[in-house]
């Protein structure tokens, strides 16, 4: 059976990936000192979407992004280590990315 294919790159993908990694570097709080308004808005957007996600989906997203690989490599490693379904993992990441992009007015 052929593996399901889905489009994983959009014009906002790299920016949203950066936003997620920035948030995960300081998930508990963000100091305003030296931060631009866009940085704060990005951090708040990611926080809002992550808080809306269920615990399992949030864990998938944070685990993949904390591996500090390209996202595709993080997904591969996560799925191998956890025995997770690659397609379902990409769906979680894609939906979160779209929600963050929408929250920031990118789409």
Wavefront OBJ file of the C-alpha trace (Angstrom):
o trace
v 0.000 0.000 0.000
v 1.387 3.380 -0.957
v 2.109 5.734 1.916
v -0.157 8.772 2.129
v 1.465 11.968 0.903
v 0.736 15.429 2.178
v 2.128 18.843 1.413
v 4.274 19.879 4.347
v 5.778 23.166 3.161
v 3.946 26.414 2.814
v 5.257 29.936 2.457
v 4.949 30.434 6.220
v 6.521 27.124 7.309
v 10.033 28.356 8.089
v 8.735 31.384 9.972
v 6.305 29.323 12.051
v 9.021 26.746 12.754
v 11.204 29.587 14.027
v 8.320 30.850 16.173
v 7.813 27.410 17.723
v 11.500 26.953 18.482
v 11.677 30.458 19.963
v 8.702 29.689 22.206
v 10.138 26.344 23.303
v 13.397 28.038 24.300
v 11.442 30.053 26.925
v 8.070 28.293 27.424
v 7.424 29.501 30.974
v 7.832 33.216 30.449
v 9.168 35.826 28.093
v 11.058 38.840 29.289
v 10.204 41.959 27.364
v 13.709 43.371 27.637
v 15.279 43.567 24.193
v 12.317 41.908 22.486
v 10.532 43.364 19.496
v 6.751 43.491 19.409
v 6.795 40.803 16.709
v 8.784 38.483 19.002
v 6.244 38.933 21.775
v 3.300 38.473 19.396
v 4.899 35.326 17.975
v 5.536 33.894 21.438
v 1.965 34.587 22.534
v 0.539 33.041 19.355
v 2.462 29.804 19.871
v 1.547 29.725 23.557
v -2.143 30.133 22.749
v -2.182 27.339 20.172
v -0.134 24.946 22.305
v -2.456 25.508 25.253
v -5.443 24.618 23.043
v -3.857 21.334 21.925
v -4.503 18.117 23.815
v -1.618 16.806 25.902
v -0.652 14.021 23.476
v -0.511 16.305 20.428
v 1.378 18.975 22.365
v 3.907 16.345 23.470
v 4.419 15.224 19.855
v 5.009 18.789 18.662
v 7.372 19.758 21.457
v 9.346 16.528 21.227
v 9.854 16.882 17.472
v 10.886 20.539 17.693
v 13.146 20.110 20.726
v 15.305 17.629 18.841
v 16.936 20.599 17.036
v 16.990 18.833 13.691
v 15.188 19.789 10.570
v 11.550 19.108 11.306
v 11.469 16.221 8.840
v 14.434 14.626 10.623
v 12.797 15.243 14.003
v 9.631 13.528 12.789
v 11.611 10.564 11.483
v 13.498 10.161 14.765
v 10.382 10.652 16.871
v 8.416 8.060 14.886
v 11.261 5.534 15.040
v 11.772 6.002 18.781
v 8.084 6.050 19.717
v 6.738 3.700 17.055
v 4.411 6.511 15.986
v 2.680 6.780 12.643
v 4.538 9.208 10.376
v 1.420 10.461 8.619
v -0.438 11.156 11.880
v 2.618 12.928 13.276
v 2.779 15.191 10.217
v -0.942 15.922 10.524
v -0.433 17.121 14.116
v 2.483 19.348 13.112
v 0.732 20.707 10.026
v -2.477 21.553 11.891
v -0.547 23.293 14.660
v 1.536 25.211 12.129
v -1.578 26.334 10.272
v -3.251 27.423 13.501
v -0.208 29.447 14.548
v 0.082 31.029 11.110
v -3.615 31.908 11.172
v -3.345 33.337 14.697
v -0.487 35.604 13.482
v -2.423 36.668 10.386
v -0.103 34.903 7.953
v -2.999 33.061 6.328
l 1 2 3 4 5 6 7 8 9 10 11 12 13 14 15 16 17 18 19 20 21 22 23 24 25 26 27 28 29 30 31 32 33 34 35 36 37 38 39 40 41 42 43 44 45 46 47 48 49 50 51 52 53 54 55 56 57 58 59 60 61 62 63 64 65 66 67 68 69 70 71 72 73 74 75 76 77 78 79 80 81 82 83 84 85 86 87 88 89 90 91 92 93 94 95 96 97 98 99 100 101 102 103 104 105 106 107
